[in-house]
Amino acid sequence: MAKILRDLKKLKELVEDLKSQGKRIVFTNGCFDILHAGHVDYLEKAKSFGDILIVGMNSDDSIRRIKGEKRPIVPESYRARVLVGLRAVDYVFIFTDDTPYEVIKTVKPHVLVKGADWELEKIVGREFAERVERIPFKYDISTTRIIEKIKERYCRDL
């Protein structure tokens, strides 16, 4: 089966099969626009909570609605390809809604993971997971900061 999925029915079938094999399912989500060390560390920590890590990734349209017309920088097919190339990531599900609520409701993960910057009560879909883990960030970096640094260094004189 493909590691990059877009069909919720196929994702549900996959997860049911994995659970029937006794696999512990971990789910997290994000835009993952310009992948950086913080993302990699976060995903490795997320994977440590179970056997299978499914990453819900915002589609290009979803990111534009959330972050504005200039984002994403990297198209969804490229972002998904990079994510599935990481050792920690087992599957990527590209979702088109603004939040992964329906995906989490479908997956019903054993563990739902978000960054420690998210307050527990604001974590979408938490009611469908057995457990929620919030991971502190090890690296002081973000896609927005990377974009700002590029603009500062290369666009200042334009």
C-alpha positions as CSV (number, residue, x, y, z in Angstrom):
1,M,0.0,0.0,0.0
2,A,1.1,3.5,-0.8
3,K,2.7,5.5,2.1
4,I,1.0,8.7,0.9
5,L,-2.7,8.6,1.2
6,R,-5.6,11.0,0.3
7,D,-8.6,8.8,0.6
8,L,-10.1,8.6,4.1
9,K,-11.8,5.3,3.5
10,K,-8.4,3.7,2.5
11,L,-6.8,5.2,5.6
12,K,-9.6,3.7,7.8
13,E,-9.0,0.3,6.2
14,L,-5.3,0.6,6.7
15,V,-5.6,1.6,10.4
16,E,-8.1,-1.2,11.1
17,D,-5.7,-3.7,9.6
18,L,-2.7,-2.3,11.6
19,K,-4.7,-2.3,14.8
20,S,-5.8,-5.9,14.1
21,Q,-2.1,-6.8,14.0
22,G,-1.7,-5.3,17.5
23,K,0.1,-2.1,16.2
24,R,0.0,1.0,18.4
25,I,-1.0,3.9,16.2
26,V,0.4,7.4,16.7
27,F,-1.0,10.4,14.9
28,T,0.3,14.0,14.5
29,N,-0.3,16.7,12.0
30,G,1.0,19.9,10.5
31,C,2.0,21.8,7.4
32,F,5.6,20.8,7.2
33,D,6.3,23.5,4.6
34,I,10.0,23.9,4.8
35,L,11.2,20.8,6.7
36,H,13.8,21.6,9.4
37,A,15.6,20.0,12.4
38,G,12.7,20.9,14.7
39,H,10.3,18.9,12.5
40,V,12.6,15.9,12.4
41,D,13.2,15.8,16.2
42,Y,9.4,16.2,16.8
43,L,8.5,13.4,14.5
44,E,11.1,11.1,16.0
45,K,9.7,11.8,19.5
46,A,6.2,11.2,18.2
47,K,7.1,7.9,16.7
48,S,8.6,6.8,20.1
49,F,5.0,6.6,21.5
50,G,4.0,3.7,19.3
51,D,4.6,1.4,16.4
52,I,3.1,3.3,13.4
53,L,3.3,7.1,12.9
54,I,0.7,8.6,10.7
55,V,1.3,12.2,9.8
56,G,-1.7,14.3,8.8
57,M,-0.4,17.0,6.4
58,N,-2.3,20.0,5.4
59,S,-3.0,20.3,1.6
60,D,-1.8,23.4,-0.3
61,D,-5.4,24.8,-0.3
62,S,-5.7,24.3,3.5
63,I,-2.4,26.1,4.2
64,R,-3.4,29.0,2.0
65,R,-6.6,29.4,4.0
66,I,-4.7,29.2,7.3
67,K,-1.4,31.0,6.6
68,G,-2.3,33.2,3.6
69,E,-1.8,33.2,-0.2
70,K,2.0,33.2,-0.2
71,R,2.1,29.8,1.5
72,P,3.0,27.0,1.2
73,I,6.4,27.5,-0.3
74,V,6.8,23.8,-1.1
75,P,3.9,22.0,-2.9
76,E,2.0,19.2,-1.1
77,S,3.3,16.4,-3.2
78,Y,7.0,17.4,-2.5
79,R,6.3,17.9,1.2
80,A,4.6,14.5,1.5
81,R,7.5,12.9,-0.4
82,V,10.1,14.4,2.0
83,L,8.0,13.3,5.1
84,V,7.7,9.6,4.0
85,G,11.4,9.6,3.4
86,L,12.0,10.1,7.1
87,R,12.7,7.0,9.1
88,A,10.1,8.0,11.8
89,V,7.2,8.4,9.4
90,D,5.2,5.4,8.3
91,Y,2.3,7.1,6.4
92,V,1.3,10.6,5.3
93,F,-2.3,11.5,4.9
94,I,-3.0,14.7,3.0
95,F,-6.1,16.4,4.3
96,T,-8.0,19.3,2.7
97,D,-9.9,20.7,5.7
98,D,-8.4,23.4,7.9
99,T,-8.1,20.9,10.8
100,P,-7.5,17.2,10.9
101,Y,-10.7,16.6,13.0
102,E,-12.3,14.1,10.6
103,V,-9.0,12.3,10.1
104,I,-8.4,11.9,13.8
105,K,-12.1,10.8,14.3
106,T,-11.5,8.2,11.6
107,V,-8.1,7.0,12.8
108,K,-8.9,7.0,16.6
109,P,-5.2,6.8,17.4
110,H,-3.8,5.3,20.5
111,V,-1.7,8.4,20.9
112,L,-2.3,11.9,19.5
113,V,0.8,14.1,19.5
114,K,1.1,17.9,19.3
115,G,3.8,20.4,20.2
116,A,3.9,21.7,23.8
117,D,2.9,25.1,22.6
118,W,-0.6,23.7,22.1
119,E,-2.9,23.9,25.2
120,L,-4.5,20.6,25.8
121,E,-8.0,21.9,25.4
122,K,-7.2,23.4,22.0
123,I,-5.9,20.2,20.5
124,V,-8.3,19.2,17.8
125,G,-9.6,15.6,18.0
126,R,-8.2,14.8,21.4
127,E,-11.4,13.1,22.4
128,F,-10.8,10.4,19.9
129,A,-7.4,9.4,21.2
130,E,-6.6,7.1,24.1
131,R,-3.8,9.5,25.1
132,V,-2.5,12.9,24.1
133,E,1.2,13.8,24.3
134,R,2.6,17.3,24.0
135,I,6.2,17.5,22.9
136,P,8.5,20.4,23.9
137,F,10.5,21.9,21.1
138,K,14.2,21.2,21.2
139,Y,15.2,23.5,18.4
140,D,14.4,27.2,18.2
141,I,13.4,27.2,14.6
142,S,10.2,27.5,12.4
143,T,9.3,27.7,8.8
144,T,8.2,31.3,9.3
145,R,11.6,32.2,10.8
146,I,13.4,30.6,7.9
147,I,11.3,32.6,5.5
148,E,12.0,35.8,7.4
149,K,15.7,35.1,7.5
150,I,15.7,34.5,3.7
151,K,13.8,37.8,3.1
152,E,16.2,39.7,5.4
153,R,19.3,38.3,3.8
154,Y,18.3,38.2,0.2
155,C,15.5,40.6,-0.4
156,R,16.5,43.6,1.7
157,D,18.2,45.4,-1.3
158,L,15.5,44.8,-3.8
